[in-house]
């Protein structure tokens, strides 16, 4: 194929990247404003913010394993992807109708249900259409496009708020890019077989998975428990004097950093190996969590730490997904993606709740420093495995 000889990314990868751009534009019109909406408008506390985000991510992750398994069993991956994006397009704007945090919880649940339905089949489609020597670049491109949408979404929200549009109406207007997402998927993405199996694949056996995948899943599980949810970084920035009107712009700047980091880091992993990139990115995250926990500054320092933490999250995204694509059995690839997403997402629920509880009852510093310690433990898991197997 042309992409194999020229180094060009396949059409499916490019179109799915544009879809992710539009989807994140819709999503990020809402997400950075949610903690403020929950706390300032609906009167919820930080622990409720953690509960809402944790339930949302856990729901998404459970469905990622189910949808991955369905794709490996022959379900049409394209239809799963379209169904998932459609569910999010309907649920997300309805957050604007909330008059209590329970409604937000339900709508976030439905939104993330859609994400869970689409993610593993989509990642498997990218792996199935991309040669191995381009996978890091392909996943990095996809993540960069995703983050580009996350730049546009907050800017749109910032502009609308600056024009005097009510917060609830900003949420409702997120339906517009969501509608474009579904239209592009229906018209622009072809059917892609993600498995070569002629019969249902065997159950995914943890013991038979490549050691690199097991190491990645174990380490990312620890990271999910440890990661400071980005909605809490919004509250952290607000506590340092950042005005509400600037929050979408800060979020957009963070997404721009992710966009600029994700593709080069993914491409770098094609050249130097997946594990070295993971170790660099996760170690950098530890340093930044400590800095966030100890920082008492404001102004430029708030922006610098927020943006640096965003970059550390994006640095490893392409490598993590490419590693799954490299070493998962072909007939179980979508299921392996689902396992990876599910394990990390399930631990995101207790992780977000614990982080919120520590924040509320022990202070911001304790929450961030605890996250740093747990992240260090996850890095040690990966280091131990890295001594056993050679890097790719």
LOTOR-45936 format. One record per residue (C-alpha): residue number from 1; x, y, z. Coordinates in nm, 2 decimals. Layout:
<seq->NUM c1->X c2->Y c3->Z> $
...
This chain:
<seq->1 c1->0.00 c2->0.00 c3->0.00> $
<seq->2 c1->0.11 c2->0.36 c3->-0.05> $
<seq->3 c1->0.14 c2->0.43 c3->0.32> $
<seq->4 c1->0.39 c2->0.14 c3->0.35> $
<seq->5 c1->0.63 c2->0.27 c3->0.09> $
<seq->6 c1->0.59 c2->0.65 c3->0.13> $
<seq->7 c1->0.55 c2->0.68 c3->0.51> $
<seq->8 c1->0.21 c2->0.85 c3->0.46> $
<seq->9 c1->-0.05 c2->0.76 c3->0.72> $
<seq->10 c1->-0.35 c2->0.56 c3->0.59> $
<seq->11 c1->-0.67 c2->0.75 c3->0.51> $
<seq->12 c1->-0.86 c2->0.58 c3->0.79> $
<seq->13 c1->-0.61 c2->0.71 c3->1.04> $
<seq->14 c1->-0.64 c2->1.06 c3->0.90> $
<seq->15 c1->-1.02 c2->1.07 c3->0.90> $
<seq->16 c1->-1.04 c2->0.93 c3->1.25> $
<seq->17 c1->-0.80 c2->1.20 c3->1.36> $
<seq->18 c1->-1.03 c2->1.47 c3->1.22> $
<seq->19 c1->-1.32 c2->1.30 c3->1.39> $
<seq->20 c1->-1.13 c2->1.31 c3->1.72> $
<seq->21 c1->-1.05 c2->1.68 c3->1.66> $
<seq->22 c1->-1.42 c2->1.77 c3->1.62> $
<seq->23 c1->-1.52 c2->1.54 c3->1.91> $
<seq->24 c1->-1.28 c2->1.69 c3->2.15> $
<seq->25 c1->-1.38 c2->2.04 c3->2.04> $
<seq->26 c1->-1.73 c2->1.95 c3->2.15> $
<seq->27 c1->-1.62 c2->1.78 c3->2.47> $
<seq->28 c1->-1.37 c2->2.05 c3->2.58> $
<seq->29 c1->-1.64 c2->2.32 c3->2.55> $
<seq->30 c1->-1.78 c2->2.15 c3->2.85> $
<seq->31 c1->-1.51 c2->1.96 c3->3.05> $
<seq->32 c1->-1.29 c2->2.25 c3->3.18> $
<seq->33 c1->-1.60 c2->2.43 c3->3.30> $
<seq->34 c1->-1.75 c2->2.13 c3->3.48> $
<seq->35 c1->-1.57 c2->2.17 c3->3.81> $
<seq->36 c1->-1.67 c2->2.53 c3->3.83> $
<seq->37 c1->-2.03 c2->2.45 c3->3.73> $
<seq->38 c1->-2.05 c2->2.17 c3->3.99> $
<seq->39 c1->-1.90 c2->2.38 c3->4.28> $
<seq->40 c1->-2.00 c2->2.73 c3->4.21> $
<seq->41 c1->-2.34 c2->2.68 c3->4.03> $
<seq->42 c1->-2.47 c2->2.35 c3->4.18> $
<seq->43 c1->-2.30 c2->2.38 c3->4.52> $
<seq->44 c1->-2.11 c2->2.04 c3->4.51> $
<seq->45 c1->-1.78 c2->1.99 c3->4.70> $
<seq->46 c1->-1.44 c2->1.86 c3->4.57> $
<seq->47 c1->-1.53 c2->1.51 c3->4.67> $
<seq->48 c1->-1.84 c2->1.52 c3->4.45> $
<seq->49 c1->-1.62 c2->1.65 c3->4.16> $
<seq->50 c1->-1.40 c2->1.34 c3->4.21> $
<seq->51 c1->-1.70 c2->1.11 c3->4.23> $
<seq->52 c1->-1.85 c2->1.25 c3->3.90> $
<seq->53 c1->-1.52 c2->1.22 c3->3.71> $
<seq->54 c1->-1.43 c2->0.88 c3->3.86> $
<seq->55 c1->-1.77 c2->0.72 c3->3.78> $
<seq->56 c1->-1.75 c2->0.87 c3->3.43> $
<seq->57 c1->-1.40 c2->0.73 c3->3.36> $
<seq->58 c1->-1.48 c2->0.39 c3->3.52> $
<seq->59 c1->-1.79 c2->0.35 c3->3.30> $
<seq->60 c1->-1.59 c2->0.44 c3->2.99> $
<seq->61 c1->-1.32 c2->0.19 c3->3.08> $
<seq->62 c1->-1.56 c2->-0.11 c3->3.15> $
<seq->63 c1->-1.72 c2->-0.06 c3->2.81> $
<seq->64 c1->-1.38 c2->-0.04 c3->2.64> $
<seq->65 c1->-1.32 c2->-0.40 c3->2.73> $
<seq->66 c1->-1.67 c2->-0.51 c3->2.62> $
<seq->67 c1->-1.65 c2->-0.32 c3->2.29> $
<seq->68 c1->-1.30 c2->-0.45 c3->2.22> $
<seq->69 c1->-1.42 c2->-0.81 c3->2.27> $
<seq->70 c1->-1.72 c2->-0.75 c3->2.05> $
<seq->71 c1->-1.49 c2->-0.62 c3->1.77> $
<seq->72 c1->-1.27 c2->-0.92 c3->1.80> $
<seq->73 c1->-1.58 c2->-1.15 c3->1.78> $
<seq->74 c1->-1.67 c2->-1.00 c3->1.44> $
<seq->75 c1->-1.90 c2->-0.71 c3->1.54> $
<seq->76 c1->-1.87 c2->-0.43 c3->1.29> $
<seq->77 c1->-1.61 c2->-0.19 c3->1.43> $
<seq->78 c1->-1.73 c2->0.11 c3->1.23> $
<seq->79 c1->-2.08 c2->0.07 c3->1.37> $
<seq->80 c1->-1.95 c2->0.05 c3->1.72> $
<seq->81 c1->-1.75 c2->0.36 c3->1.67> $
<seq->82 c1->-2.05 c2->0.55 c3->1.52> $
<seq->83 c1->-2.28 c2->0.44 c3->1.80> $
<seq->84 c1->-2.03 c2->0.55 c3->2.06> $
<seq->85 c1->-1.98 c2->0.90 c3->1.92> $
<seq->86 c1->-2.35 c2->0.94 c3->1.87> $
<seq->87 c1->-2.43 c2->0.86 c3->2.24> $
<seq->88 c1->-2.18 c2->1.13 c3->2.35> $
<seq->89 c1->-2.32 c2->1.38 c3->2.11> $
<seq->90 c1->-2.67 c2->1.34 c3->2.26> $
<seq->91 c1->-2.57 c2->1.32 c3->2.63> $
<seq->92 c1->-2.30 c2->1.59 c3->2.66> $
<seq->93 c1->-2.51 c2->1.90 c3->2.58> $
<seq->94 c1->-2.78 c2->1.79 c3->2.82> $
<seq->95 c1->-2.55 c2->1.88 c3->3.11> $
<seq->96 c1->-2.66 c2->2.23 c3->3.05> $
<seq->97 c1->-3.01 c2->2.14 c3->3.18> $
<seq->98 c1->-2.88 c2->2.02 c3->3.52> $
<seq->99 c1->-3.02 c2->2.16 c3->3.85> $
<seq->100 c1->-2.83 c2->1.92 c3->4.07> $
<seq->101 c1->-2.50 c2->1.73 c3->4.06> $
<seq->102 c1->-2.69 c2->1.39 c3->4.02> $
<seq->103 c1->-2.81 c2->1.50 c3->3.67> $
<seq->104 c1->-2.45 c2->1.59 c3->3.58> $
<seq->105 c1->-2.34 c2->1.24 c3->3.70> $
<seq->106 c1->-2.60 c2->1.07 c3->3.48> $
<seq->107 c1->-2.51 c2->1.27 c3->3.17> $
<seq->108 c1->-2.14 c2->1.22 c3->3.23> $
<seq->109 c1->-2.21 c2->0.85 c3->3.27> $
<seq->110 c1->-2.39 c2->0.84 c3->2.93> $
<seq->111 c1->-2.12 c2->1.05 c3->2.76> $
<seq->112 c1->-1.85 c2->0.82 c3->2.88> $
<seq->113 c1->-2.06 c2->0.52 c3->2.80> $
<seq->114 c1->-2.03 c2->0.64 c3->2.44> $
<seq->115 c1->-1.66 c2->0.68 c3->2.47> $
<seq->116 c1->-1.62 c2->0.33 c3->2.60> $
<seq->117 c1->-1.82 c2->0.19 c3->2.31> $
<seq->118 c1->-1.60 c2->0.35 c3->2.05> $
<seq->119 c1->-1.24 c2->0.37 c3->2.18> $
<seq->120 c1->-1.12 c2->0.01 c3->2.16> $
<seq->121 c1->-1.27 c2->-0.06 c3->1.81> $
<seq->122 c1->-1.12 c2->0.27 c3->1.69> $
<seq->123 c1->-0.78 c2->0.19 c3->1.83> $
<seq->124 c1->-0.79 c2->-0.15 c3->1.67> $
<seq->125 c1->-0.89 c2->0.01 c3->1.33> $
<seq->126 c1->-0.58 c2->0.23 c3->1.35> $
<seq->127 c1->-0.36 c2->-0.07 c3->1.43> $
<seq->128 c1->-0.52 c2->-0.28 c3->1.15> $
<seq->129 c1->-0.46 c2->-0.02 c3->0.88> $
<seq->130 c1->-0.12 c2->0.10 c3->0.99> $
<seq->131 c1->0.21 c2->-0.09 c3->0.93> $
<seq->132 c1->0.42 c2->-0.16 c3->1.24> $
<seq->133 c1->0.69 c2->0.09 c3->1.16> $
<seq->134 c1->0.44 c2->0.38 c3->1.15> $
<seq->135 c1->0.22 c2->0.29 c3->1.45> $
<seq->136 c1->0.39 c2->0.52 c3->1.70> $
<seq->137 c1->0.34 c2->0.80 c3->1.45> $
<seq->138 c1->-0.02 c2->0.70 c3->1.37> $
<seq->139 c1->-0.12 c2->0.70 c3->1.74> $
<seq->140 c1->0.07 c2->1.01 c3->1.80> $
<seq->141 c1->-0.10 c2->1.18 c3->1.51> $
<seq->142 c1->-0.44 c2->1.07 c3->1.64> $
<seq->143 c1->-0.37 c2->1.20 c3->1.99> $
<seq->144 c1->-0.24 c2->1.53 c3->1.85> $
<seq->145 c1->-0.56 c2->1.58 c3->1.65> $
<seq->146 c1->-0.76 c2->1.49 c3->1.96> $
<seq->147 c1->-0.56 c2->1.76 c3->2.15> $
<seq->148 c1->-0.60 c2->2.01 c3->1.87> $
<seq->149 c1->-0.98 c2->1.97 c3->1.92> $
<seq->150 c1->-0.92 c2->2.03 c3->2.28> $
<seq->151 c1->-0.76 c2->2.36 c3->2.19> $
<seq->152 c1->-1.05 c2->2.48 c3->1.98> $
<seq->153 c1->-1.32 c2->2.37 c3->2.23> $
<seq->154 c1->-1.21 c2->2.58 c3->2.52> $
<seq->155 c1->-1.14 c2->2.88 c3->2.29> $
<seq->156 c1->-1.49 c2->2.85 c3->2.16> $
<seq->157 c1->-1.62 c2->2.84 c3->2.52> $
<seq->158 c1->-1.40 c2->3.13 c3->2.62> $
<seq->159 c1->-1.53 c2->3.34 c3->2.32> $
<seq->160 c1->-1.89 c2->3.25 c3->2.40> $
<seq->161 c1->-1.85 c2->3.34 c3->2.77> $
<seq->162 c1->-1.68 c2->3.67 c3->2.67> $
<seq->163 c1->-1.98 c2->3.75 c3->2.46> $
<seq->164 c1->-2.21 c2->3.70 c3->2.76> $
<seq->165 c1->-2.34 c2->3.36 c3->2.67> $
<seq->166 c1->-2.46 c2->3.18 c3->2.98> $
<seq->167 c1->-2.26 c2->2.88 c3->3.11> $
<seq->168 c1->-2.56 c2->2.64 c3->3.05> $
<seq->169 c1->-2.60 c2->2.76 c3->2.69> $
<seq->170 c1->-2.23 c2->2.69 c3->2.62> $
<seq->171 c1->-2.29 c2->2.33 c3->2.72> $
<seq->172 c1->-2.60 c2->2.31 c3->2.50> $
<seq->173 c1->-2.41 c2->2.46 c3->2.20> $
<seq->174 c1->-2.16 c2->2.17 c3->2.22> $
<seq->175 c1->-2.41 c2->1.97 c3->2.01> $
<seq->176 c1->-2.29 c2->2.15 c3->1.69> $
<seq->177 c1->-1.94 c2->2.00 c3->1.65> $
<seq->178 c1->-2.08 c2->1.67 c3->1.78> $
<seq->179 c1->-2.33 c2->1.66 c3->1.49> $
<seq->180 c1->-2.04 c2->1.72 c3->1.25> $
<seq->181 c1->-1.86 c2->1.42 c3->1.41> $
<seq->182 c1->-2.14 c2->1.18 c3->1.34> $
<seq->183 c1->-2.18 c2->1.31 c3->0.98> $
<seq->184 c1->-1.81 c2->1.27 c3->0.90> $
<seq->185 c1->-1.80 c2->0.91 c3->1.04> $
<seq->186 c1->-2.11 c2->0.81 c3->0.84> $
<seq->187 c1->-1.97 c2->0.96 c3->0.51> $
<seq->188 c1->-1.60 c2->0.93 c3->0.55> $
<seq->189 c1->-1.49 c2->0.62 c3->0.74> $
<seq->190 c1->-1.50 c2->0.28 c3->0.55> $
<seq->191 c1->-1.55 c2->-0.06 c3->0.71> $
<seq->192 c1->-1.22 c2->-0.19 c3->0.84> $
<seq->193 c1->-1.18 c2->-0.55 c3->0.95> $
<seq->194 c1->-1.00 c2->-0.55 c3->1.28> $
<seq->195 c1->-0.95 c2->-0.92 c3->1.31> $
<seq->196 c1->-0.86 c2->-1.21 c3->1.09> $
<seq->197 c1->-1.03 c2->-1.47 c3->1.30> $
<seq->198 c1->-1.29 c2->-1.68 c3->1.13> $
<seq->199 c1->-1.43 c2->-1.80 c3->1.46> $
<seq->200 c1->-1.47 c2->-1.63 c3->1.80> $
<seq->201 c1->-1.12 c2->-1.57 c3->1.95> $
<seq->202 c1->-1.02 c2->-1.75 c3->2.27> $
<seq->203 c1->-1.05 c2->-1.58 c3->2.60> $
<seq->204 c1->-0.77 c2->-1.33 c3->2.65> $
<seq->205 c1->-0.53 c2->-1.51 c3->2.89> $
<seq->206 c1->-0.33 c2->-1.27 c3->3.10> $
<seq->207 c1->-0.05 c2->-1.53 c3->3.14> $
<seq->208 c1->0.00 c2->-1.56 c3->2.76> $
<seq->209 c1->0.02 c2->-1.19 c3->2.69> $
<seq->210 c1->0.36 c2->-1.05 c3->2.60> $
<seq->211 c1->0.54 c2->-0.94 c3->2.91> $
<seq->212 c1->0.56 c2->-0.58 c3->2.78> $
<seq->213 c1->0.18 c2->-0.56 c3->2.77> $
<seq->214 c1->0.15 c2->-0.70 c3->3.12> $
<seq->215 c1->0.40 c2->-0.45 c3->3.24> $
<seq->216 c1->0.22 c2->-0.16 c3->3.07> $
<seq->217 c1->-0.12 c2->-0.26 c3->3.20> $
<seq->218 c1->0.01 c2->-0.30 c3->3.56> $
<seq->219 c1->0.19 c2->0.03 c3->3.55> $
<seq->220 c1->-0.09 c2->0.22 c3->3.39> $
<seq->221 c1->-0.33 c2->0.08 c3->3.66> $
<seq->222 c1->-0.11 c2->0.23 c3->3.92> $
<seq->223 c1->-0.09 c2->0.56 c3->3.73> $
<seq->224 c1->-0.47 c2->0.57 c3->3.71> $
<seq->225 c1->-0.49 c2->0.54 c3->4.08> $
<seq->226 c1->-0.22 c2->0.81 c3->4.12> $
<seq->227 c1->-0.30 c2->1.06 c3->3.84> $
<seq->228 c1->-0.43 c2->1.40 c3->3.95> $
<seq->229 c1->-0.75 c2->1.45 c3->3.74> $
<seq->230 c1->-0.71 c2->1.76 c3->3.53> $
<seq->231 c1->-1.04 c2->1.90 c3->3.66> $
<seq->232 c1->-0.86 c2->1.93 c3->4.00> $
<seq->233 c1->-0.58 c2->2.12 c3->3.83> $
<seq->234 c1->-0.85 c2->2.37 c3->3.73> $
<seq->235 c1->-0.96 c2->2.41 c3->4.10> $
<seq->236 c1->-0.59 c2->2.43 c3->4.19> $
<seq->237 c1->-0.54 c2->2.72 c3->3.94> $
<seq->238 c1->-0.85 c2->2.89 c3->4.06> $
<seq->239 c1->-0.73 c2->2.87 c3->4.42> $
<seq->240 c1->-0.41 c2->3.05 c3->4.30> $
<seq->241 c1->-0.62 c2->3.34 c3->4.17> $
<seq->242 c1->-0.71 c2->3.24 c3->3.82> $
<seq->243 c1->-1.04 c2->3.40 c3->3.72> $
<seq->244 c1->-1.32 c2->3.18 c3->3.58> $
<seq->245 c1->-1.32 c2->3.35 c3->3.24> $
<seq->246 c1->-0.95 c2->3.25 c3->3.18> $
<seq->247 c1->-1.01 c2->2.88 c3->3.26> $
<seq->248 c1->-1.11 c2->2.78 c3->2.91> $
<seq->249 c1->-0.81 c2->2.96 c3->2.77> $
<seq->250 c1->-0.57 c2->2.79 c3->3.01> $
<seq->251 c1->-0.73 c2->2.45 c3->2.92> $
<seq->252 c1->-0.69 c2->2.53 c3->2.55> $
<seq->253 c1->-0.32 c2->2.62 c3->2.60> $
<seq->254 c1->-0.27 c2->2.29 c3->2.78> $
<seq->255 c1->-0.43 c2->2.10 c3->2.49> $
<seq->256 c1->-0.21 c2->2.29 c3->2.25> $
<seq->257 c1->0.09 c2->2.16 c3->2.45> $
<seq->258 c1->-0.04 c2->1.81 c3->2.43> $
<seq->259 c1->-0.10 c2->1.85 c3->2.06> $
<seq->260 c1->0.26 c2->1.96 c3->2.00> $
<seq->261 c1->0.40 c2->1.68 c3->2.23> $
<seq->262 c1->0.20 c2->1.37 c3->2.14> $
<seq->263 c1->0.30 c2->1.31 c3->1.77> $
<seq->264 c1->0.68 c2->1.38 c3->1.81> $
<seq->265 c1->0.69 c2->1.16 c3->2.12> $
<seq->266 c1->0.50 c2->0.88 c3->1.94> $
<seq->267 c1->0.73 c2->0.90 c3->1.64> $
<seq->268 c1->1.03 c2->0.90 c3->1.87> $
<seq->269 c1->0.91 c2->0.57 c3->2.02> $
<seq->270 c1->0.92 c2->0.42 c3->1.66> $
<seq->271 c1->1.30 c2->0.50 c3->1.67> $
<seq->272 c1->1.42 c2->0.45 c3->2.02> $
<seq->273 c1->1.16 c2->0.21 c3->2.16> $
<seq->274 c1->0.84 c2->0.23 c3->2.36> $
<seq->275 c1->0.97 c2->0.16 c3->2.71> $
<seq->276 c1->1.23 c2->0.44 c3->2.72> $
<seq->277 c1->0.96 c2->0.70 c3->2.62> $
<seq->278 c1->0.73 c2->0.57 c3->2.89> $
<seq->279 c1->1.00 c2->0.59 c3->3.16> $
<seq->280 c1->1.09 c2->0.95 c3->3.06> $
<seq->281 c1->0.73 c2->1.07 c3->3.06> $
<seq->282 c1->0.62 c2->0.90 c3->3.38> $
<seq->283 c1->0.93 c2->1.02 c3->3.57> $
<seq->284 c1->0.86 c2->1.38 c3->3.45> $
<seq->285 c1->0.51 c2->1.34 c3->3.58> $
<seq->286 c1->0.64 c2->1.26 c3->3.93> $
<seq->287 c1->0.85 c2->1.58 c3->3.94> $
<seq->288 c1->0.56 c2->1.79 c3->3.83> $
<seq->289 c1->0.32 c2->1.64 c3->4.09> $
<seq->290 c1->0.57 c2->1.73 c3->4.36> $
<seq->291 c1->0.60 c2->2.08 c3->4.23> $
<seq->292 c1->0.22 c2->2.12 c3->4.22> $
<seq->293 c1->0.20 c2->2.00 c3->4.58> $
<seq->294 c1->0.47 c2->2.23 c3->4.71> $
<seq->295 c1->0.40 c2->2.54 c3->4.49> $
<seq->296 c1->0.26 c2->2.85 c3->4.66> $
<seq->297 c1->0.31 c2->3.08 c3->4.36> $
<seq->298 c1->0.06 c2->3.24 c3->4.12> $
<seq->299 c1->0.04 c2->3.41 c3->3.79> $
<seq->300 c1->0.30 c2->3.28 c3->3.54> $
<seq->301 c1->0.40 c2->2.98 c3->3.76> $
<seq->302 c1->0.04 c2->2.86 c3->3.77> $
<seq->303 c1->0.03 c2->2.86 c3->3.39> $
<seq->304 c1->0.38 c2->2.70 c3->3.36> $
<seq->305 c1->0.30 c2->2.41 c3->3.60> $
<seq->306 c1->-0.04 c2->2.35 c3->3.45> $
<seq->307 c1->0.10 c2->2.33 c3->3.09> $
<seq->308 c1->0.40 c2->2.12 c3->3.19> $
<seq->309 c1->0.18 c2->1.87 c3->3.36> $
<seq->310 c1->-0.04 c2->1.85 c3->3.05> $
<seq->311 c1->0.27 c2->1.79 c3->2.84> $
<seq->312 c1->0.38 c2->1.50 c3->3.06> $
<seq->313 c1->0.04 c2->1.33 c3->3.02> $
<seq->314 c1->0.06 c2->1.35 c3->2.64> $
<seq->315 c1->0.42 c2->1.24 c3->2.61> $
<seq->316 c1->0.34 c2->0.87 c3->2.67> $
<seq->317 c1->0.01 c2->0.84 c3->2.49> $
<seq->318 c1->0.13 c2->0.73 c3->2.15> $
<seq->319 c1->0.39 c2->0.49 c3->2.30> $
<seq->320 c1->0.13 c2->0.32 c3->2.53> $
<seq->321 c1->-0.11 c2->0.25 c3->2.24> $
<seq->322 c1->0.16 c2->0.15 c3->2.00> $
<seq->323 c1->0.30 c2->-0.10 c3->2.24> $
<seq->324 c1->-0.04 c2->-0.27 c3->2.26> $
<seq->325 c1->-0.06 c2->-0.27 c3->1.88> $
<seq->326 c1->0.29 c2->-0.42 c3->1.85> $
<seq->327 c1->0.26 c2->-0.71 c3->2.09> $
<seq->328 c1->-0.11 c2->-0.81 c3->2.12> $
<seq->329 c1->-0.22 c2->-1.12 c3->1.92> $
<seq->330 c1->-0.39 c2->-1.00 c3->1.60> $
<seq->331 c1->-0.71 c2->-1.18 c3->1.67> $
<seq->332 c1->-0.73 c2->-1.03 c3->2.02> $
<seq->333 c1->-0.59 c2->-0.69 c3->1.96> $
<seq->334 c1->-0.91 c2->-0.49 c3->2.02> $
<seq->335 c1->-0.97 c2->-0.69 c3->2.34> $
<seq->336 c1->-0.61 c2->-0.61 c3->2.46> $
<seq->337 c1->-0.68 c2->-0.24 c3->2.40> $
<seq->338 c1->-1.00 c2->-0.28 c3->2.60> $
<seq->339 c1->-0.81 c2->-0.45 c3->2.89> $
<seq->340 c1->-0.56 c2->-0.17 c3->2.89> $
<seq->341 c1->-0.83 c2->0.10 c3->2.90> $
<seq->342 c1->-1.05 c2->-0.09 c3->3.14> $
<seq->343 c1->-0.79 c2->-0.15 c3->3.41> $
<seq->344 c1->-0.66 c2->0.20 c3->3.41> $
<seq->345 c1->-1.01 c2->0.34 c3->3.40> $
<seq->346 c1->-1.15 c2->0.13 c3->3.68> $
<seq->347 c1->-0.88 c2->0.25 c3->3.91> $
<seq->348 c1->-0.95 c2->0.61 c3->3.80> $
<seq->349 c1->-1.27 c2->0.60 c3->4.01> $
<seq->350 c1->-1.11 c2->0.53 c3->4.35> $
<seq->351 c1->-0.82 c2->0.74 c3->4.24> $
<seq->352 c1->-1.03 c2->1.04 c3->4.17> $
<seq->353 c1->-1.24 c2->1.00 c3->4.48> $
<seq->354 c1->-0.93 c2->0.95 c3->4.70> $
<seq->355 c1->-0.77 c2->1.25 c3->4.55> $
<seq->356 c1->-1.08 c2->1.46 c3->4.60> $
<seq->357 c1->-1.11 c2->1.34 c3->4.96> $
<seq->358 c1->-0.75 c2->1.41 c3->5.04> $
<seq->359 c1->-0.79 c2->1.76 c3->4.88> $
<seq->360 c1->-1.10 c2->1.83 c3->5.09> $
<seq->361 c1->-0.99 c2->1.70 c3->5.42> $
<seq->362 c1->-0.61 c2->1.71 c3->5.42> $
<seq->363 c1->-0.53 c2->1.99 c3->5.17> $
<seq->364 c1->-0.41 c2->2.03 c3->4.81> $
<seq->365 c1->-0.05 c2->1.96 c3->4.89> $
<seq->366 c1->-0.12 c2->1.62 c3->5.05> $
<seq->367 c1->-0.33 c2->1.52 c3->4.75> $
<seq->368 c1->-0.06 c2->1.60 c3->4.50> $
<seq->369 c1->0.23 c2->1.45 c3->4.70> $
<seq->370 c1->0.03 c2->1.13 c3->4.75> $
<seq->371 c1->-0.02 c2->1.11 c3->4.38> $
<seq->372 c1->0.35 c2->1.16 c3->4.32> $
<seq->373 c1->0.43 c2->0.86 c3->4.55> $
<seq->374 c1->0.19 c2->0.63 c3->4.38> $
<seq->375 c1->0.32 c2->0.74 c3->4.04> $
<seq->376 c1->0.67 c2->0.65 c3->4.15> $
<seq->377 c1->0.55 c2->0.30 c3->4.25> $
<seq->378 c1->0.41 c2->0.25 c3->3.90> $
<seq->379 c1->0.74 c2->0.36 c3->3.74> $
<seq->380 c1->0.93 c2->0.11 c3->3.96> $
<seq->381 c1->0.70 c2->-0.17 c3->3.82> $
<seq->382 c1->0.79 c2->-0.07 c3->3.47> $
<seq->383 c1->1.16 c2->-0.05 c3->3.56> $
<seq->384 c1->1.15 c2->-0.40 c3->3.70> $
<seq->385 c1->1.00 c2->-0.54 c3->3.38> $
<seq->386 c1->1.23 c2->-0.34 c3->3.16> $
<seq->387 c1->1.52 c2->-0.53 c3->3.31> $
<seq->388 c1->1.37 c2->-0.86 c3->3.20> $
<seq->389 c1->1.28 c2->-0.78 c3->2.84> $
<seq->390 c1->1.46 c2->-0.59 c3->2.58> $
<seq->391 c1->1.30 c2->-0.26 c3->2.46> $
<seq->392 c1->1.16 c2->-0.24 c3->2.11> $
